[in-house]
């Protein structure tokens, strides 16, 4: 009898199943359609929200709308800098504010697809997490050379690099990938090419350094373990299940195609430094 009563309580609390009473509340989970509510309905201060939106609109980045020009200006000090992936002009500020899965405010064109630059790195870390879930990577402290056997991780230094080092941008990997070299990416203000090429390498894991070539190496290495395009993995495992649109795109470079089981597959980039990366709208 006690077990029977306990089961009734459990079913009522978990699934809203009613036994002799009416259970009206229905849980809301946003899918492809997100419902809208006024701030007051969710106990939020509408005046503060309006102020935040006003701040976002009136403090737009000064970056050139032509992002090709913006990139060429921003990275003019990098030896041999070039754009080798897709780039498109940026839009005006856009955004949404969510509370409990409801849209309480929005501004700008939230359906416009724009470049996200280094936000793309979050998608790469997600793909890495999925690789762990699917046992394609046994442990993030495994050496990458155990999974990627080409020359990318040869040598005394590069052979020490683990997945954790790539994910935390602390590998200090040395080399070139898709005609882009690590030493040419955001070089120090002091010295010249010869100094940057011959510098003493840091022990993997000892120091963080923001470097897109090494992030692209993470993408390339994940492609080797998944054996299929990373955008296809993201679509299947994340974007389709959460009800995202089909408008987003994830690009690599013109020269970043590699042979995967006999099929030339693009290794996508981890940002828009040289073009490419993830293009997506605000809603997605």
N, C-alpha and C positions, 0 to 999 in steps of 0.2 A: 504493500500500500504506500509506504513512504517513498519507495523508488518510483512508483507511478506518479505521485504528486511532484517529485523532484523533476521528472521528465517533462511534465506539463509546464513547470516554471521555466525550465531550460529552453523549451521550444518557444514559449511566449517571449522570453527576453531576446532570444537569438533571431527568430524568424517572424515574430509578430503574430504567431498562430494563436487564435483565441479559443478558449474553452469556456463557453457560457457567458463571455463578455465581448464587447465590441472593441476592436483594436484598429484605430483609424490612421495613426501616424504611419507615413510611408517614407522610408529613407530615400534621399536624393543623391544620385551619383552622376556627375556630369559626364557625358559621352561626347558625341559629335556635336550635340546642341547644348550650349551652356545657358542656363536660365539667368535672368536678371532680377535683382532686387534693389530697392532703394536703401541707402546707408542706414536710415533710421530703423528699417526692418531688421537689421542685423546689429543694432546698437552701436553704430559707428557715427562719428561726427562728420556731417556732410560739409561743414565749413572747412575743416582741416583737409578733407579729401580734395575739395575745390582748390585750396591753396597749394596742395602738392601738385595737382595737375597744371595749375598756372605756372608754378616754378619749372616743371618739366618743359612746357611749351616755350617759355621765355628764356630758357637757358640752353638753347639748342647748341650742339657742337659747332665749332667754327670750321670744321673739316669741309673741304671743297665738295660740292655735290658730285662732281666728276671724280670718282674714287681712283680712277687710273692716275689722274694728275696728283691727287692727294698722296697716293702711295709713292709715286716717283719723287715727290718732294720730301716725304717723311724718311725715306731710306736712301737718300742721295749719297750718304757717306759710306754705304756698303759697297765694297769692291765688286764690280760686275753685276750690280743689282738689275734684275729683269722681271717683267711680268710674264708668267708662262701659264697662267690659269685664267678662267673667266672672271670678269669684274663687271659690275653694272653700277650706274649712278645710284646714290642713296636717296631715300625719301625724307620727308619731314618727320618730326617726332611723332611717335605713336605708342600707345600702351594701354593696358587694362589693369584694374585693381580687382583682385578676387578675395572673397571671404566665404569660407565654408563651401567652396565650389560654385558660388554665385558671382556673377559680374556685378560689381557695385558702381563702377565708373569706367569710362573708356575715352580715349582721345586719339585723333589722327586716323589714318587709314590702316586699320588693324588687319586688313586682308592683303595688304601690299607685301610682296616677297622682297626681302632685303638681305644683304650680306650680314653675317653675324661675327665675322672675324674670329677672335680667339675664344668666343663662346663654344666654337666647334670642339675645342679640347675637352669640354665636358661630355660630348658625345663619344669621343674616343675612350674616355675613362669608363663610360657606360658599356661600350663594346667589350672593354677589357673585363669588366665585372661579369658580363654575360659569358665570356670565354671561361672564366672561373666556374660559374654556375654549371656550364655544360662540360666541365672537366677537360676542356681543350688546353687549359693551363692548369697545372696541378697546384702550383703555389706561386705567389707573386715574388717570392724570394728565390725562385729558380733562375739560373742563368739563362739569358735569352738564347745563347749559343746552343742550348739543348733543344731548341725549337726551330731556330733559323740557322741553317748550316752553311749558308754561303759566306762570302768573305766579309760581310758587314760586321761580324763579331769575332774576327780573327785578331790575333796579336795579344801581347801581354796585358794591355790596358782594356781594350774593348771586350775581351773575353770575360772580364770580371763583372760586366754589367748585367743586372737583373731586371725583371719586369718592374719591380718597385722603383728602381733608379730611373727608368724611362718615364714612369707615371708621375714621379715627384720632380722631374726635370733636374736631376742631380747626377746624371750619368757621366757628364763631361765626355761623351762619345766623340771620337775624332775620326773625321772622314768626310766624304762627299756622297750625296744622294740626289739623283735626278739633276746632276750638274750644279747642285748647290752645296757649298762646303760649310761646315760648322763654324769655322773661323771667320767667315765673311758675314755671318748673321749677327747684327748688332755688335760690331767690334768695339773694343775699348777706344776711348778718345785719344789715348796716348799710343805712340808707336806706329808701325806700318805693317804691310802685308808680311814681310819676312819675320817680324817679331811675333805676329799672331800665329803664323804657321809653325814656329819652332818653340812656342811657349811650353812650359812644363805642365803636363796634364795633372788634374786633381784626382784624388782617389774617388772612385764612384761612390756616391752617397754622402760625400763630405760637404758639398756645397750646392745650393740651388742656383741655377742660371737659366734665365728665360731664353730659349733658343728654338726657333721653328723647324730647323733642319732635324733636330733630334726628336721633336714631336712627330714630324713626318716619318721618322724612323720607327716610332711606336706604331703608327698607322700601317706602315709596310710590314712590320713584324706581326701585327694582328691579322693582316691579310693572309700571311703565310700559315697561321694556325686555323683560321676559319675556312680557307680555301674557296672563298666566294666573296663577291664585292661587299664591302662593309655597309654601303647604303642599303643593300638588300637585307642584310642582317638587322639593321636599325628599323627598316620598314616592317619586317616580319615580326620581330620580337618586341618592338616598342610602339612605333607610330600607328600601325594598323590597330593593335589592341586598344589603344587609348582614344581612337576615333579621330586621329589627325587627318587633314586633307591630303591630297596627292600633289599639292603645289610645291612642296619643299624639294630641294635638290642638294646633293652633296658631291662636290667636284674635286678633282685632283688637278694635275698639270698636263699640258699637252704631251709631255715626255715621260709621264709616270705610269705608263702601261707596262705590266709585267706578265710573264707567262704563268698562269695558274692551271695546272692540269690540262695544258694544251689550248687554253683560252686566254687571249690577251685581255687582262683585267686592269682597270685603273686603280692605282693606289691613291686614295683620297688624301687631301691635305688636312692638317690640324688647324688651319686658319687661313686668312686672306692676305698674308704677308706678301706672297708672290701671285696672288689671285687664287681662285678656288675657295674651298671651304664650304660651309653649310649656308645655303640661302633658304630663308624661312619667313613666314609671316607671324605677326604678333599672336594671333589666336593659336596657331600650332605650337 
